[in-house]
Amino acid sequence: MSVELIGYGCFFLTMALTYAIMCLGLNVQWGQTGLFNVGIAGFVAIGAYVSALLTTPDTANRFGGFDMPILVGWLGGALAAALIAFLIGALTIRLRADYLAIATFGVAVTVQLCALNLERITGGPFGIGFIPRPFANLAGDPLLFSLFNLGVLIVVVALLYLALERLVRSPWGRVLRAIREDETAALALGKSAVKFRLQAFAIGGGIMGLAGAVQAHFIGFIAPENYLPMLTFQVWAMLIVGGSGNNRGAILGAVLVWGLWAASAGAVAALFPPGQQARAAALQIVMIGVALCAILLLRPRGILGEEKVVSRHLGKLSSALRTDAKPVTPKQ
């Protein structure tokens, strides 16, 4: 296996795992809580720009350039996105699903327009460059550089997955599912639906901001065109394909859909002349749509469906009941 092929494989998986982080954030909001967020691109952009402003070197005629460590940028991006999500949720979380979708879509468009026009902060249409990349001292060795970056992403996704799995199986996670399934029953048990939904919306937004920050530092450059509504469509397709409500499904869906997206881009470049490739790029969306329809027809709950039992205590109890059950023999 050639070095170039291994390097491309590392690049592919690294990009896929940044989308997996976005899917995990959406899974908290939609898969666990039923919050219809169509503003994913906005929260990802907030995390990316905040991290870039904190970590880039000082630049004339632009705010920011604090030259802080990358880890500080990642944490700052996640916290900023979580704070914005909390403030937006405080205003919109009581809306019904369709109205919440409209509100969050408006937020994403507003963030993208701010990134495009606030040149003194975001660089405007030219974006922000020279974003520090992890292990930049290894850039002279492309293979080693790619392997180390992939290792960082694997660690981040693994830690995030383990943390979210603990939350899902905690009383907090079970309350979220109870509110999603039957809000009236949850309210009758004394649970505040607004409070728990707001917490889930803020946590999911913070995870999306972390994904934006990580992706920005991996690429090294961000611009408003990176955060168009197409990004939101991609993440939703990833979660639905993998399995809404399942964290492993969110990661699997991100890898599969990103692979389909990359393969379709290569097919467009190979099959169409350069003058028609821009128009033919729409076929990528068609392929994602066809794959999404096929998954919904064959496996309506996604490749890895949602687990019905999320408490290890309930699982042990059901196993014990099945073991202790004795067959009843009819009397002669």
N, C-alpha and C positions, 0 to 999 in steps of 0.2 A: 504494500500500500504506500503510495507516494506521500511525501510530506505535504504537498499542496492539498491533496484530498483530505488528509487528517486536519489540516488547518481550516479548510472550508467546513468540515464537520463540526469543529469546535465553534466556529463563527455561527453556524446554523443553530446549534443547540443553545448557545449563549443568547441569541436573539429570541429563540423560542421560549427560553426560561424567563426573559423579561416580560413577555406576554403572559406567561403562566402566573407571574405575580399579579398582573392586572386581573386575570381570571379569578384568582383567589380572593381578591378584593370584591369583585362583582358577586362571587358566590356567597360572601357574607351578607351582602345587601339583598340579592334576589334569591339565591338558592336557599338561604336559611331564614330570611325575613320576609321575602316577597315584595321588596321595594324595587320598583321599576325605574332604574336609573339609566337615562339615555344621555348622560353628560360625562361619560367616562373620559373622553378626550380632554375635557377641561381640567379634571383633577390630575390627570397624568401630566398635562402641561404645567400646572402649578408646581408640582413636585420637581419637574425638570428645570424650570426657570429659577426657582428658589435655590436649588442646589448649585446651578451654574453661577448665580450671582454670589453665592457664598464662597465658592472655591476657585473661581477664575482669578488671574492676576489683574491688578489695577489697569483700567483702560480709560483713556481720555474721552470725555464727553459721554460717559455712561456711568450710571449709578451701579454700585456693587464693586466687584473685584476685591473681595476681602482676603483671598488667597488662603482660605482655611483648609484643613484636611478633608479628604473625600468623605470619610465617615461622618464628619460634622455636616457636610452637605446633604448626605442621604437622610440623616435624622431630621435636619431642618426642612427638607422637602416633604418628608412624610408628615411632620407635625404641622406644617403650613397647610397642606392639603386636608388634613384631618380637621384643623380649625375652620377652614372655609366650608368644609362639608357640614360641620356642626352648625355653623351660622346659617347656611342655606337650609339645612334640615329643620332648624328651629322655626323657619318661616313656612316651609312647604310640606313638612312630614305628615300633616293632617289631611293633605289632599288625597283624592282617590288616585288609583294607579295611572289612569290616562292623563290626569292633570299633573301629577308628579313627573311623568315622562316629559310633558311639554315644558315644565319649569326647569328640569335639569338640562334639557336640550338647549333652552335659552341661556343657561349658565355657561354651557360649553361654548356656544357661539360668542358670548360676551368675552370669555377668557381669550378665545382665539383672536378676536378683534382687538382686544387690549394688547396682546402680544404683537400684533401687526402694526399698531399705531403708536404705542408708547416707546418711541425709539430711544429715549434717554435711559430707559430701564431695560428693555428687552432687545434693543438693537434693531427693532422694526423688522422689515422684510428680510434684512440681511442676517438676522439671528445672532447667536452668540457662539463664537468659536473659541478655540484654545482651552476647551474644558479638560481639566486633567483626567487622565485615564489611569486606572489601577495598573501597577507594575509597568509604568512607562519606561523604567530603566531597562526593561527587557524587550523594548520595541525592536531592537536590532536583530532579535531572534524571533521571527514571526510565529514559529510553532510553539516555542516555550511561552511566548506572550499570550497566545490564544488558549493554551492549556491552563495557564494560571487564571486568566479571566473566567474561563468556564468553571474552574474549581470554585472561585468566589461565588458565582451565580448558583452553583449547586448547593453550597453551604447556606446561602441566603434563602433559597427556596425550601430547603430541608428544614431549617429552623422555623420558617414561617408556617410550613405545613404542620409541623409538630405542635406549634403554639395554637393554631386554629383547630386542630383535632382535639386538643384539650378543651378549648372553648366550646366546641360543638357538643362534647359529651359532658359538659358541666351543667349545673342547673340553669345558668344564664343561657346557654345554647338551647336547652330544652324549652325554656320560656319563649325564645324567638320562634321556634317551630310551632309552639302552641298558639301564639298570636297569629302566625301565618295561616294555620289550618282553621282555627275557630276563635276569632277575636272576642266574641261575646263570652265564651266559656272562660277564656283567660282573664277577662275583666271581672267575671264573677268570682274568680279565685283571688282577686286583689292585685293583679299584675297591671302595671301601667303600660299600655301599648305604646303610647307616645314616647315615654322614657326609653323603653328598650329599642324601639325603632330608631330613635335618634342616636343611641349609642352604636347600633349596628351600622347606620349610615356614616357616622364619623369614622369608625374603624375601617370600613370598606374604602372610604375616600382616602384615608391615610395610607392604606396599602397601595392604592393606585398611585398616589403621589410618590411613594417609595419606588414603584416600578418606573415611573417617569425619570426619577433621579438616577436610578441605576442605568437605565437605557441611555440617558444623556451622557454619562461618563464613559460608557462603553463605546458609543459612537464618536464622541468628542466634539459634536456640533449639534445645535438645535435651531430650528426656525419655525415660524407659525404654520408652515405647510405640513409639518410633521403631525399636527394635532387637529386635522380635519375630521368631520363626522365619520369618515371611512374607518378610522381607528376604532370608534365605538362599535360599528358594525362587525369588525373583525373579532373583537373581544366577545361580543354576544354570540357570534357563531361558534367560537372556540368553546364557550361554556356549554352551549346547547349540545354540541357534538359530543363533548366529553361526558356530560352528565351533570345537570344542575342539581345542587345540593350535595355533591360529592367532591371533596377536595382533590382526591386522586383523579377524578374525572376532569376537573378543571385543568390540572397539569397535563394530562394526556391530550385533551382537546386542543390545548395551546400548541403542543408539539405537532399534532396531526394537521391542524388547519394551517399553521405556519409552513409546514412542509408542502401542503397543497398549493399555498400561495407562492412559495419559492419555485416549485416545479412548473406552475403555470406561467410564471414570469420567464423562466428559461425556455418554455415551449413557444411563447410569443416571440421571443428574440430569435429563435431558430427558424420559425415557420414564416415570419412576415418580414418584408423588407424594411429598412430603417424608416422610410417615409410613412409607413402605415402602422408602426409599432405603438405610437401614442394612442391611436384609435383602437387598435386591437387589444390594448391593455384592459379594456372593459370586459374582455373574456375572463379575466381573473375573477371578477365579481360574479359572473355567470357560473363559473365552476364552483365557487364557494356556495352559491345559492343552490345549485344542483346537489352538491354533497349534503347540504343542510336538509333539503327535502328528503333525500334518500335516508338519512339517519332518522328523521322524524317518522318516516313510513315504516322502517324496519325495526327501529328501537326508539319508541317515542320518549323514553326516559333518558336517552343518551347511551353512549357505549357503556359507561359505568353508571348505573342508576343510583338514585339516592338510597342510602341505607335506612331501613325502617326503624331499626333499634339503634339508638345512639348512646345508650347507657350500658356500661359493662355490667352493672348490677342487674338490670332487667334481662340481659343476655344470660347471665348465670342462673337467674331465677327460672327463666323459661326452660333452660337445659335441665335444671334440677327437677322441674315438674314433669318433663318428659321421661326422665329416668325413673322417678318414683312411681309413675303411673303404672298400675298393674291391670292386665286384661281381665275382664269379668267373664267367667265361664258360666254358661247356663246350667241350672240345676237339672239333674236327671229325673 
